[in-house]
Amino acid sequence: MHSTLQLISFYRTFGFVSIPEDQLPTMIRVGFLFCFGEMAGCNVCPMRRAAGG
């Protein structure tokens, strides 16, 4: 999922962790090309949670 920067700590309480941009699948990175490799500049942070968490 993608969180706004202001909600990162909120989602962490549910077990989500941030994903470095360079570790995202290609298709997701392509969807955010408008951020020019700087998702924080677009106010978003990719996050994930382990299955079953």
Secondary structure by P-SEA (a helix, b strand, c coil): ccccccaaaaaaaabbbbbccccccaaaaaaaccccccccccccccccccccc
